[in-house]
Amino acid sequence: LSISGDERRLQQLIANLLENSLRYTDRGGVVQLRADRHEGGVRIVVEDSAPGVPLDKLEKLFERFYRVEGSRNRASGGSGLGLAICRNIVEAHEGRIQAQASPFGGLRIVIDLPGIDA
């Protein structure tokens, strides 16, 4: 199974997700990336350990300039554009992106991209 897409943008997507997780995960925490076949496409999951994001804030994470107040809002934090850019890249590839609570206590980002038959 393969996906069709802009290699540079897909690299930017993964880099943004990993940078976000590394920035907002407490020292000694866990960041995990995996990709699997899922419903005729590819599912990419990036999840990290604490701190988490309040459940009522998860959908807002993909809005431009949105920053969660509290424990995930680090002094070294970014502009609030990273996850909005990720959403734009995923949608340009006809995919879907969701934010969920991670079983590790932090944030879980799930991306579904359509596959093509090789």
Steps between C-alpha positions, in 0.01 A plus 500: 500500500624848413379854544529771241612840615746784515812355661618833645161577654468152648848536650395837640188337649700234686766752608236740637326222693822370653623850584169576670509178705863548600441862600200425720597170660648511847865401535537122516167453323398292201444598136384225267450504121349214303341442163271212405264399223148612582180475293675502162742774600764586755446605860778700665486540877723729706443488874680632802493495876396770745403770509175453316248734342154547655242303300298813423806659333598213267307617192633855534861381472479516119388865492757759393674672793312293760708429810387289792538690824656302780748218519549445124565872441876508544707818501688353203170434324437586140264735324195277505533424129658153502185291536302732270766439233474126568125513445546687171754244377279206597192653338697581182576127484128419544563366848365553848675610821370470857627586845425263789621429849804271496507187715842631613335805660575754227376567149422251223480619138342258253535555126323292236626534143343324203705231333556413138554154360859451392 
